[in-house]
Amino acid sequence: MFDKAYIPHKGYWSSPFSRWQMSFQNQHPIKLAAETTKKFMALRGISPQVLDGCVFGMTIGMPSWFYANPWYCALMGNDRISGPTISQACATGATSIYTGAAGVQTGTYSCVLVATADRCSNGPHSVWPNPLGPGGEVIHENWLMDNFNKDPYGGEAMIKTAENVAADNGGVSKEESDALAIRRYEQYLMSMANDREFQKGYMIPVEIAVSKKKTLTVETDEGISPCTPEGLAPLKPVVPGGCITFGAQTHPADGNAGLIVTTKDKAKELSADKSVTIQVLSYGYARAEKARMAAAVTPAAQMALANAGLAVADLAAVKTHNPFSVNDIIMGRLMGIPEGIFNNYGSSLVFGHPQGPTGTRCTVELIEELVKLGGGYGLFAGCAAGDTAAAVVLKVS
């Protein structure tokens, strides 16, 4: 599918992800992403002037979001570039990477920045005039919670769509759900081992102003809940008769992540280790039956693999956006993914999901894992609102 799109080794970053209503709750996500990007560029010795375009992914409206991409580019150090702003719920990261890779493949860009950011904290409350309403009552919406709680087409809350997929595929017990959540937490702890050696390979500490005289540095993820058998056992499923408890689902979060997509020669020039080659191979997408969001991940992943000419047996690592335990349980069953390659070093089930940058961070972690393994093929796949999903396949040599 792609044969011209490459990512420089260490040409990527993620901020820590902060659980909603914690340290990033009042930070403008575009400004925060720009500051993080400037720090990433400085640490890697890359000038923003090498970029000739930007794909910016963001899903939650914030002040001046109308200017999202060009404003972000100017703030991060290059006011001569811009590009599209992508919004596809939690598929935003994968689709932004695809858009950047397609731009390089077609010659539209030679060196494009794919940046993604969101803030779930203190999300907007929209109001629309409604002169025909009773007493002129306005139409209103809470961007985050109203949309989490009901798909306007599917008619269900997101957690119910996961329970529907579990029921469609032979059922999932609470014990199986709990075991998956515990396993994913244990895998996240792999990224914290040896003084966070894995995370420090890509995570950029974020400094924020708490007041005029005080700043706070956030170096690692905030709000991670330990997941243990003793902690999960007494929890009841959120949906009566279901399997998913509050301990087996993700939490909203705030943060940003990004990467550079460029030509093979430019990627080598910008790489920290010029012996490492990282190639974007393919993209896949899918939409499942109504109110079956988790079911879209498998066909999206299968499309991406088919577009790359690969099978599951060829993969060295798999990462997913897994807002519910059921996502990985069903995908693992249907695709036969070996547990040993499935979401090592963390996933959004544990570190949270700020929507836009979630898939981007997972892809960054996928690259880092493949480099540690000495190379191989990697798959990222994740579901998104509206019973959709997107996937990306990479190769590290």
C-alpha positions as CSV (number, residue, x, y, z in Angstrom):
1,M,0.0,0.0,0.0
2,F,2.8,2.4,1.0
3,D,6.4,2.1,-0.1
4,K,7.6,5.7,0.4
5,A,6.5,6.6,4.0
6,Y,9.0,6.4,6.8
7,I,9.4,7.5,10.4
8,P,12.7,8.6,11.8
9,H,14.0,6.6,14.8
10,K,13.1,8.7,17.8
11,G,11.2,11.0,15.5
12,Y,8.1,10.6,17.8
13,W,6.9,11.5,21.2
14,S,4.0,11.3,23.7
15,S,3.4,13.5,26.7
16,P,2.3,11.7,29.8
17,F,-1.4,11.0,29.8
18,S,-3.1,12.7,32.8
19,R,-6.4,11.3,34.1
20,W,-9.2,13.8,33.5
21,Q,-9.6,16.5,36.1
22,M,-6.0,16.2,37.2
23,S,-2.9,18.3,36.3
24,F,-3.8,19.0,32.7
25,Q,-7.4,19.9,33.3
26,N,-7.1,23.6,32.7
27,Q,-4.4,23.5,30.0
28,H,-5.4,24.4,26.5
29,P,-4.6,21.2,24.5
30,I,-3.3,23.0,21.4
31,K,-1.0,25.2,23.4
32,L,0.2,22.2,25.5
33,A,0.8,20.1,22.4
34,A,2.8,22.9,20.8
35,E,5.0,23.3,23.9
36,T,5.5,19.5,24.1
37,T,6.4,19.4,20.4
38,K,9.0,22.3,20.8
39,K,10.6,20.4,23.7
40,F,10.6,17.1,21.6
41,M,12.2,18.9,18.7
42,A,14.9,20.5,20.9
43,L,15.7,17.3,22.6
44,R,16.0,15.4,19.3
45,G,17.9,18.2,17.6
46,I,15.3,18.6,14.8
47,S,14.4,22.0,13.5
48,P,10.7,22.7,12.9
49,Q,11.8,24.3,9.6
50,V,12.5,20.8,8.1
51,L,8.7,20.2,8.0
52,D,6.6,21.1,4.9
53,G,3.2,20.1,6.3
54,C,1.2,19.1,9.3
55,V,-1.7,16.7,10.0
56,F,-3.3,17.7,13.3
57,G,-5.7,15.4,15.1
58,M,-8.1,16.6,17.7
59,T,-11.7,15.6,18.6
60,I,-12.9,17.8,21.5
61,G,-13.7,21.5,20.7
62,M,-11.7,24.1,22.7
63,P,-11.4,27.9,22.4
64,S,-10.1,28.8,18.9
65,W,-10.3,25.2,17.6
66,F,-11.4,26.8,14.3
67,Y,-7.7,27.6,13.8
68,A,-6.4,24.3,15.2
69,N,-3.8,23.2,12.7
70,P,-2.2,26.6,11.6
71,W,-2.3,27.9,15.2
72,Y,-0.6,24.8,16.5
73,C,2.1,25.0,13.7
74,A,2.8,28.6,14.5
75,L,3.1,27.9,18.3
76,M,5.4,25.0,17.8
77,G,7.8,26.9,15.7
78,N,6.9,26.9,12.0
79,D,4.3,29.4,10.9
80,R,4.8,28.6,7.2
81,I,3.0,25.2,7.2
82,S,-0.5,23.8,7.9
83,G,-2.7,21.0,6.7
84,P,-5.9,19.2,7.6
85,T,-7.4,18.8,11.0
86,I,-8.6,15.2,11.5
87,S,-11.4,14.3,13.9
88,Q,-12.5,10.6,14.1
89,A,-12.9,9.9,17.8
90,C,-10.4,7.3,19.0
91,A,-9.5,6.4,15.4
92,T,-8.0,9.9,15.0
93,G,-4.4,8.8,15.6
94,A,-4.4,6.0,13.1
95,T,-6.2,8.0,10.5
96,S,-3.9,11.0,11.0
97,I,-0.8,8.7,10.5
98,Y,-2.5,7.3,7.3
99,T,-3.2,10.9,6.1
100,G,0.5,11.9,6.6
101,A,1.8,8.7,5.0
102,A,-0.5,9.2,2.0
103,G,0.8,12.7,1.6
104,V,4.4,11.5,1.5
105,Q,3.4,8.6,-0.8
106,T,1.8,11.0,-3.3
107,G,4.5,13.6,-3.1
108,T,2.2,16.2,-1.4
109,Y,4.6,16.3,1.5
110,S,8.3,15.4,1.8
111,C,8.4,15.7,5.6
112,V,5.1,16.0,7.5
113,L,4.4,16.3,11.2
114,V,1.5,14.2,12.5
115,A,0.4,15.7,15.8
116,T,-2.6,14.7,17.9
117,A,-4.0,16.3,21.1
118,D,-7.1,16.3,23.2
119,R,-8.4,17.3,26.7
120,C,-11.3,15.4,28.1
121,S,-11.3,17.5,31.3
122,N,-13.8,20.3,31.5
123,G,-15.1,19.6,28.0
124,P,-17.4,22.1,26.2
125,H,-21.1,22.4,26.8
126,S,-22.7,23.5,23.5
127,V,-25.8,25.6,23.3
128,W,-27.8,26.2,20.1
129,P,-30.6,28.7,19.7
130,N,-34.1,27.1,19.4
131,P,-36.7,29.8,19.0
132,L,-39.4,27.2,18.5
133,G,-38.6,25.4,21.8
134,P,-41.0,25.8,24.8
135,G,-40.3,29.4,26.0
136,G,-37.4,29.5,23.5
137,E,-35.5,26.8,25.5
138,V,-32.1,26.2,23.9
139,I,-30.8,22.9,22.5
140,H,-27.7,21.9,24.6
141,E,-25.1,19.1,24.7
142,N,-22.3,18.1,27.0
143,W,-19.7,17.1,24.3
144,L,-18.0,14.3,26.4
145,M,-20.6,12.7,28.6
146,D,-23.6,12.9,26.4
147,N,-21.7,11.2,23.6
148,F,-20.2,8.6,25.8
149,N,-23.7,7.7,27.1
150,K,-25.5,7.5,23.8
151,D,-24.7,7.0,20.1
152,P,-27.3,9.0,18.2
153,Y,-27.5,6.3,15.6
154,G,-26.9,3.1,17.6
155,G,-28.9,4.4,20.5
156,E,-26.6,2.8,23.2
157,A,-23.9,3.8,25.6
158,M,-20.4,2.7,24.5
159,I,-20.1,0.1,27.3
160,K,-23.3,-1.5,26.1
161,T,-21.9,-1.9,22.6
162,A,-19.0,-3.9,24.1
163,E,-21.4,-6.1,26.0
164,N,-23.3,-6.7,22.8
165,V,-20.1,-7.8,21.1
166,A,-19.3,-10.2,23.9
167,A,-22.8,-11.7,23.7
168,D,-22.5,-12.1,19.9
169,N,-19.3,-14.1,20.2
170,G,-20.1,-16.8,22.7
171,G,-20.2,-14.7,25.8
172,V,-17.4,-13.4,28.1
173,S,-17.5,-14.1,31.9
174,K,-16.7,-11.5,34.5
175,E,-13.7,-13.7,35.5
176,E,-12.3,-13.6,32.0
177,S,-12.9,-9.9,31.8
178,D,-11.1,-9.3,35.1
179,A,-8.2,-11.5,34.1
180,L,-7.6,-9.5,30.9
181,A,-7.7,-6.2,32.8
182,I,-5.2,-7.6,35.4
183,R,-2.9,-8.8,32.6
184,R,-3.0,-5.4,30.8
185,Y,-2.1,-3.7,34.1
186,E,0.9,-6.1,34.5
187,Q,2.0,-5.3,31.0
188,Y,1.8,-1.6,31.7
189,L,4.2,-2.1,34.7
190,M,6.7,-3.4,32.1
191,S,7.0,0.2,30.9
192,M,7.7,1.3,34.5
193,A,10.5,-1.2,35.1
194,N,14.1,0.0,35.6
195,D,13.2,3.5,36.5
196,R,10.7,3.8,33.6
197,E,13.3,2.8,31.0
198,F,10.7,2.1,28.3
199,Q,8.6,5.2,28.8
200,K,11.7,7.4,28.9
201,G,12.5,6.3,25.4
202,Y,9.6,8.4,24.0
203,M,7.8,10.3,26.8
204,I,8.4,14.1,27.1
205,P,7.9,15.6,30.5
206,V,5.5,18.4,30.5
207,E,5.9,21.6,32.6
208,I,2.7,23.6,33.4
209,A,2.1,26.8,35.2
210,V,0.0,26.2,38.3
211,S,0.1,29.9,39.2
212,K,2.1,33.0,38.4
213,K,4.9,31.9,40.7
214,K,4.6,28.1,40.6
215,T,5.2,25.5,37.9
216,L,4.6,21.8,38.0
217,T,6.5,19.1,36.0
218,V,4.5,16.0,35.0
219,E,6.9,13.3,34.1
220,T,4.7,10.2,33.9
221,D,1.1,9.2,33.6
222,E,-1.3,10.4,36.2
223,G,-4.3,8.7,37.8
224,I,-3.4,5.0,37.0
225,S,-5.5,2.7,39.1
226,P,-3.7,-0.5,40.3
227,C,-5.6,-3.6,39.0
228,T,-5.5,-6.6,41.2
229,P,-7.6,-9.8,41.7
230,E,-8.5,-8.6,45.2
231,G,-9.6,-5.2,43.8
232,L,-11.7,-6.4,40.9
233,A,-13.4,-9.4,42.6
234,P,-16.0,-7.4,44.5
235,L,-16.9,-5.1,41.7
236,K,-20.2,-5.6,39.9
237,P,-20.7,-5.3,36.1
238,V,-21.8,-1.8,35.1
239,V,-24.5,-3.3,32.8
240,P,-26.7,-5.9,34.7
241,G,-25.9,-9.3,33.5
242,G,-22.8,-8.2,31.7
243,C,-19.1,-8.8,32.4
244,I,-17.4,-5.3,32.4
245,T,-16.9,-3.6,35.7
246,F,-15.4,-0.1,36.3
247,G,-12.1,-1.8,36.8
248,A,-12.1,-3.4,33.3
249,Q,-12.6,-0.2,31.3
250,T,-10.5,2.8,30.5
251,H,-10.8,6.4,31.8
252,P,-10.9,9.7,29.9
253,A,-7.6,11.6,30.0
254,D,-5.7,14.6,28.6
255,G,-2.4,14.6,26.6
256,N,-0.7,14.7,23.2
257,A,1.5,12.6,20.9
258,G,3.0,12.8,17.5
259,L,5.5,11.6,15.0
260,I,7.3,12.7,11.8
261,V,6.5,10.9,8.5
262,T,8.9,11.5,5.7
263,T,10.9,9.9,2.9
264,K,13.4,7.1,3.4
265,D,16.4,9.3,2.9
266,K,15.1,12.1,5.2
267,A,14.1,9.6,7.9
268,K,17.6,8.3,7.9
269,E,19.0,11.8,8.1
270,L,16.7,12.7,11.1
271,S,17.1,9.3,12.9
272,A,18.8,9.0,16.3
273,D,20.1,5.6,15.2
274,K,20.6,5.5,11.4
275,S,20.7,1.7,11.4
276,V,17.0,1.6,12.3
277,T,14.5,1.9,9.5
278,I,10.8,2.4,10.4
279,Q,8.3,2.1,7.5
280,V,4.5,2.8,7.4
281,L,3.1,-0.1,5.3
282,S,-0.6,0.1,5.4
283,Y,-3.9,1.3,6.8
284,G,-7.3,-0.4,7.4
285,Y,-10.7,0.7,8.5
286,A,-14.1,-0.8,9.2
287,R,-17.6,-0.1,10.5
288,A,-19.5,-2.8,12.4
289,E,-23.2,-3.5,12.8
290,K,-25.2,-0.9,14.8
291,A,-24.2,-0.8,18.5
292,R,-21.3,-3.2,18.0
293,M,-18.3,-0.8,18.3
294,A,-15.7,-3.5,19.5
295,A,-16.6,-5.7,16.5
296,A,-15.1,-3.2,14.1
297,V,-11.5,-3.7,15.3
298,T,-11.0,-7.1,13.8
299,P,-12.0,-6.3,10.2
300,A,-10.0,-3.1,10.3
301,A,-6.9,-5.0,11.5
302,Q,-7.5,-7.7,8.8
303,M,-7.8,-5.0,6.1
304,A,-4.5,-3.4,7.2
305,L,-2.8,-6.8,7.3
306,A,-4.1,-7.7,3.8
307,N,-3.0,-4.3,2.4
308,A,0.5,-5.1,3.7
309,G,0.4,-8.6,2.4
310,L,0.8,-10.0,5.9
311,A,-0.9,-12.5,8.3
312,V,-1.1,-12.5,12.1
313,A,1.7,-15.1,12.1
314,D,4.1,-12.5,10.6
315,L,3.6,-10.0,13.5
316,A,6.1,-9.4,16.2
317,A,3.9,-7.0,18.3
318,V,0.3,-5.9,18.4
319,K,-1.1,-2.8,20.2
320,T,-4.7,-1.8,20.6
321,H,-6.9,1.0,21.8
322,N,-9.0,-1.2,24.1
323,P,-11.5,0.9,26.1
324,F,-13.1,-2.2,27.4
325,S,-11.6,-5.6,28.3
326,V,-14.0,-7.2,25.7
327,N,-12.2,-5.5,22.8
328,D,-9.0,-7.6,23.3
329,I,-10.8,-10.8,24.4
330,I,-12.9,-10.9,21.2
331,M,-10.1,-9.7,18.9
332,G,-7.7,-12.2,20.3
333,R,-10.3,-15.0,19.8
334,L,-11.2,-14.1,16.2
335,M,-7.7,-13.4,15.0
336,G,-5.7,-15.9,17.1
337,I,-3.3,-13.3,18.4
338,P,-0.6,-14.8,20.7
339,E,-0.8,-13.3,24.2
340,G,2.9,-12.9,24.3
341,I,2.9,-10.2,21.6
342,F,-0.4,-8.5,22.6
343,N,-0.2,-5.1,24.3
344,N,3.2,-5.4,26.0
345,Y,4.3,-2.2,27.8
346,G,0.8,-0.8,28.1
347,S,-2.5,0.1,26.4
348,S,-5.3,2.6,26.8
349,L,-7.2,0.3,29.0
350,V,-4.7,1.3,31.7
351,F,-3.2,4.7,30.8
352,G,-6.5,6.2,29.6
353,H,-7.7,7.8,26.4
354,P,-7.6,11.4,25.4
355,Q,-9.2,10.2,22.1
356,G,-7.1,12.1,19.5
357,P,-3.6,11.1,20.7
358,T,-4.5,7.6,22.0
359,G,-3.7,5.6,18.8
360,T,-0.7,7.8,18.2
361,R,0.8,7.0,21.6
362,C,0.1,3.3,21.1
363,T,1.8,3.4,17.7
364,V,4.8,5.1,19.2
365,E,5.0,2.4,21.9
366,L,4.6,-0.2,19.1
367,I,7.7,1.2,17.3
368,E,9.7,1.3,20.5
369,E,8.8,-2.3,21.3
370,L,9.8,-3.4,17.7
371,V,13.1,-1.7,18.0
372,K,13.8,-3.5,21.4
373,L,12.9,-6.8,19.6
374,G,15.5,-6.1,16.9
375,G,12.8,-5.4,14.2
376,G,9.7,-7.0,12.8
377,Y,6.1,-6.2,11.8
378,G,3.7,-4.4,14.1
379,L,0.0,-3.8,14.1
380,F,-2.0,-1.1,15.8
381,A,-5.8,-1.3,15.8
382,G,-8.5,0.4,17.8
383,C,-12.2,1.1,17.9
384,A,-13.9,4.5,17.7
385,A,-17.3,6.0,18.2
386,G,-20.0,5.2,15.6
387,D,-19.1,1.4,15.5
388,T,-15.9,2.2,13.6
389,A,-12.2,1.3,13.8
390,A,-8.9,2.0,12.2
391,A,-5.6,0.2,12.0
392,V,-2.0,0.7,10.9
393,V,0.8,-1.8,10.0
394,L,4.5,-0.8,10.5
395,K,7.8,-2.5,9.7
396,V,11.0,-1.9,11.7
397,S,14.3,-3.1,10.3
